[in-house]
């Protein structure tokens, strides 16, 4: 586990060792620490839009004592290698480096437009994902701590539920067709187990959206198979 101060120190090290400008997006607990709603995180999750940027950061981490984990197991789509992060294990934390996609959630121009903060560490620029996007990414996982984080996000932020619905519809076309179902189950669990206030109309719309999209794909014989794996 590392706190915000330690995370910033790591980012400064990366920025000091890079040979060219690199940009990435912080998600998950890393982003939540910048927002001040989480004190520490186990994983530093970063999304890159360019493979060369990811490789540059991976190399810096390796030179700084991090080792790449070879037996990656997580919640990933089995048909797309890019969905699996590169995991770099260190003494106190682990870096998960994603390329354009996080567990089936595709990063695109709207995701970029919703970025809330920019932090510069020399030539290493870390942009912070919006609370709505962090919430939706966590909705694709089955880790208990992601539910804890999601509940805290909803408590601390005025979540724009229209963004949630619009993005869910978009993800059915560019990511996982069943995305609204995953999010519906996730939000329902938060309501029941964490007593989180999720508008009823939101969960209702998610079900309608999922059924419509799945029927469209069924007619075209293009249903997407989703297999879940788990990282130890």
N, C-alpha and C positions, 0 to 999 in steps of 0.2 A: 504493500500500500504506500502511496505517496500523497502528499498534500499539495496545495497550489504552489507554494513557494518552491518545493522540490521539483514540481513539473516545470515551472518557469526556468529553473536552473538547467534542467535537461534541454529545454528548447534553446536556451542561450548557448549551450555546448554545441548543439546541432548547427545553429546559425553561425557559430564561430568556425566550424570545420567545413562547411559547404564551400564549393568552389564557384557556384553560380546561384542565382536567385531561385528559390523553391517556394511554392505555395501549397497549402493543404487546408482541409476543413476539419476542425475538432468536433467530435460528436460524443455522445454518451457522457460518462462521468467526467471526462476531461473538459468538455464544454460546460457542464454543470458547475464545476469548480470556478470557472471564470465568471459565471453568473452569481456565484455566492450562495448556491443552494445545496452544495455538497462539500464536505470537509476533506475528503480523501477519495482516492480511486485505486482500484487494483490494476486496471488496464488503461493505457493511453491509446485511445482510438482515433486514428487519423485517416481521412479519405483524400486521395490524390486524384487529380484529373489527368495527369500525364504519367505514363509508366516510367519515364526517365527521372521524374521528380521522386517517385517512390523508391527507385533503385538508388538514387543519391542518398536519401535519408537512411535507407537500409545499410548502405556502406558505412556511413558515419556511425550508426549504432553498433555495427560489427567492430569497427575500430575502437569504439568506446567500451567494449567488453560485453556487448549483448550477443547472444547466440540465437541463430534461427532455429525454430522448432520445426522438425521434419514431419512428425505425425500429427498434422493438423486435423482435428475433429471438432466440428461446430454445427451450427444450424445453417446449412448451406444447400443451395440447389445443386443436385448431383450432376446436372448437365452443363455447368458453366464454371470453368476453373477460375475465372476472374472474380467470382463471388467469394472465393476463399481468401482470407487475408494472409499476408506474410506476418508471422508471429515472431517477435524478437524478445527473447527472455533475458531479463537482467536480474540483479541481486534483489532489488526491492519492488520491481514492477515489470510489466510486459508491454511492449508496443504492438498493437494490431494495426497493420498498414493495409488499407483497402484501396482498390482501384475502381472508381466510378460507381460502385455498388456496395451496399451493405446488407447482407443477408437477403438479397432479392429486392431491396429498396433501391431503385435507380436514382442516381444523382443527375439532375438536369438543370436547365436555365432557370426555372422557377425556384428550385432549391437555392441556387446561387443568389437570386434576387432577395431571398428571405434571410440571408446571413445578417446577423445582428452586430457583431463586433469584429474588429481586426486588430491583431497583436503582432508587432514586428520585432523579431529577434535578429537584428542585422539583416542578412539576406534571406532569412527564413521567416515567411509570413504565415501565420496561423489565423484562419478565419473561423468564427464560431457559428455553428448551425443554430437555427431558430428553435425555440422550445417545442413548436409544433412538429418540426421534422425529427427532433430527438425523440419525442413521444412516439411517433409513428415507427421509427426504426426499432425502438425498444419493444414495440408491439409485435415484431417478427420473431422474438426470442422466447425461450421458455425458462430463462434463469430467474430465480426468485428475486435476486437483487435488482433486476431490471424492473420488476413490478414495484419494488420499493422506490426506485428512482422515478418511475412514471407517476406514481401517486404524489410524490413530492413536487414534481413539475406542475401537476394540475392544481395542487394546493397553493403554490407560490406564484404562478403566472395566470394571467387572464387569457386562457387558451382560446384562439380564434377557431371555433369549430367549423366554420365555413371553409377554412384552409384544409382542415382534416378531410372533409368530404370531397373537396375538389381534387386534392392530391390522391386520395384513395381511388377515385375514378380514373385518374391519370395512370396510376401504378398498375391498374388492371390491364392497361394497354401496352405499357413499356416494361413492366416488371412481372410480378406474379398475378395471374388472373384471380387467384383466391385471396388476394391481399385484403379486401374488405372483410372477409370471413375471419382471417387471422386477427384483424384489428377489432372486430366485433367481440370475439371471444376474450381478447385481452382487456377491453374496456369493461365488459360484463364482469370479469373477474375482479377488476379494480373496484367496481361498484359494490360487489357482494362482500369481498374480503377486506377492502380498505375503506369502505364507506365513502368513496369518492363520488362527487356529484357530476355525473355525465348525462347531458340532456338526452331524454328518452328518444327524441326525434332523430338524434345522431345515430344511435344503434339501429333504429328502425330503417333509416336510409341506407346504412351500410349493408344490411341484409338484402334489401331490394336491389341495390347496386350489384352485389355479388351474384345474386340469382340471374339478373339480366345478362351480365357479362359471361357467366358460365354457359348459359343457354346459347348465346351467340357463338361461343367457341365450339360447343357441342355440335351445332348445326354445320359448322365449317370443319368438323373433325380436327380441331386444333387445341384440344384441352391440354393444359400443361401439367405434367406430373411433378409433384413436389415431394421430395424425400427429406426427412429431418435426420441430421447427425448431431452428435454432441461432443463438445470438447471437454476433456478431463481437467 
